[in-house]
Structure formats: C-alpha cells, structure tokens
Amino acid sequence: MSEEIIGRISGLQRSDSKIFNLIFTNNRMVAEFVGGTGGAFFAFGVVGAAVAESHLKKKASQMEENKTPEEILSEHKKSFEINYLDIEKVTVSKGVLGSSILIELNQKIPKIGKNIVFSFSKKRMEEIEPVIIKVFSIKAVINK
C-alpha cells in the first residue's frame, strides 16, 4: 500500500519556539519545519517574538501542500518523522491561555526526545481535535 496524506495541521509551536506543520500519512507523522522565533525575542522582546510568531504561522499556512513526505524531510534538517508504532499516546488539552498536543513516545528518539509538545491557540481546538481523533483514534485523549 502506498503512502498517502490523511491529515494536516499547520502552524503549531513547539516549546523551543520553533513552528512546524504536522502532516499525517497512513504510516507516520511528518513534522515540517517552518521557522523559529527565538532570535526575535532576544532582539526585540515579547512584542518582537509575537510579531515573528504571527509571521511564521501565516507562512506555515501558505506552505506548499502538494509536497511528498520525503520532499518535506529533505528540505530542512529540523524537519522530522515519527512512525505511528513509536507513538504511545496523543493528548490534546485545552488550557486557560492556550491549548496543546502532547505526543508520548514508546522510547526516546534521537533529536526528538521521549515527549513532544506543540501549542496552539484554543480557538483552533475545533479544527485540530477531529484530525487527531481521525489519525490516532484509540491512542488519542481529548481534555476540554
């Protein structure tokens, strides 16, 4: 069976201030690196970081959607993939200030770690929740 894309979530921020698009195939999750906001914070403070983050999220939503997972992985060394067999649980939580996706892995993966957290605005919950349920079904936990 050939690999096909079954879902996509754009503009998610990791805890290290890097923005990623998540592409879900029938075999794996591919995290497409969009950019980082860390330097903007040090140069221009909170306002500069917020402007950079807004710009990167807009860029994320405009990135080409017809790329294959292999093309995405070869474009930038910070892009990465996770096989679904390596994922133990995916938890989507809605918080007071924002929401997050916690991906818990069966084992520590080099350059990724054991857990990955992506944050997003809580107003995107209705967009993100169905994609996570579709892709991860019984591995998905939704906390509202």
N, C-alpha and C positions, 0 to 999 in steps of 0.2 A: 504494500500500500504506500503510495507516495505521500509526502508531507504536504499538508495544506494548512493555511492560516484559518483559525476558527474564532479568533477574537483579538481585540487590540484596545489598549488603554494608553492614552498619550499624556505626557507632561506630569509624571509622578516624581516627587523629590525624595531622594534618599537622605539618610541622616547626615551624610557628609556634604550636603548642599549640591550634589550632582543631580541633574534632571535626566530621566530616562523615559522612553516609550516602552511599554511591555507588549510584545507580540506573542500570541499563544497559538501554537500549532497543535496538531493531533498527537505529537510526540514530546514536545518540550516548550519551555518558556524562553524567549529571547529578549534580553534587555538591551535596547538600543540607546547608546549614549548620545545625549543631546548637547550637554554643556554643564558648566559649573558656575556657582555664584560666589564662591569663597573669596576670590580676589576683590570683588566689588564691595564686600563688607569691610575689608581692611582698608580699602582706598576711600570709600565714601560713606561708611557707616551703615546703619539699618536702612535708611532710605535708598542708598545705592544698591544694597543687596536686594531690596524689594523690587526695584526697577529692573535689575538684571534677571531676577526670577521671573517676573512678568514677561520680559522679552523672550526668555528661554522656553517658557510654557507655550507662548504663541508660536515660536519656531517649531516646537515639538508637534503641535497640531498641524503644521503645514508641511512636515517632512513627507517625503515620497512614500506612499503606501503600497506600491507595487513591487517593492524590493523583496527578494527571497531572504529567508533567514541567514543563509550563507553569505549573501552580499552585505547584510547588516553586520554580521560578526567580523567580516574582513575590513569594513570601513574604519573602525576605531578600536584600539586595543582595550578601551574601557567598556566596550560592549561585552556581554557575556551570555551564556546559555545555562539552563538548568533542566536536566531531564526530569520528567514527572515522577519517575521512580525514586528520585532523590528527595522528593518533597513529602514531608510527613503530614503537615497541616498548614492551612492558609486561613488566617483570621483577619476579618475586616471589622474595624472598630470605629464607631462614631464618637468623637470626643467633644468637649466644650469648645475648644479653639479650632479643631480640625479633625480629620479622620486619617486612618492609617490601614495599611495592609502589612501584616506580619507573615512572612514566609519562613516556616520552620523546616530545616533540612534534616535528613536522617544522619548525616555526618558533615563534618567541616570540609568545605570545598576551598581549595587554594584561591586567594584573591577575592573570595566571596564571604567566607565565614560559615557559621552554623545557622544564623538567622539573618534575614534581610528585612528592613522596614522601609516602606515607601509611604510618604504622606501626601495628602490631597485635601482640598477644600471640602468641608462637609456638604456643601450644596451639590457636589458631584456623586454623592452616595447612590442616587437613583440610576446613574449611568454605569457606575463601577460594579455594584452588587450583582446584577444579572450576569455580567461577564464572568466574574469569579465563580458564581454558582454553576454556570454552564461548563466552565473549564474544569473545575476541581470537584464538583458535586459532593461526594461524601467526605472529602478532605477539607471542605470549606466550613468555616464557622463565621456567622454574621452576628456582631454585637451592636445593637442600636441604642 
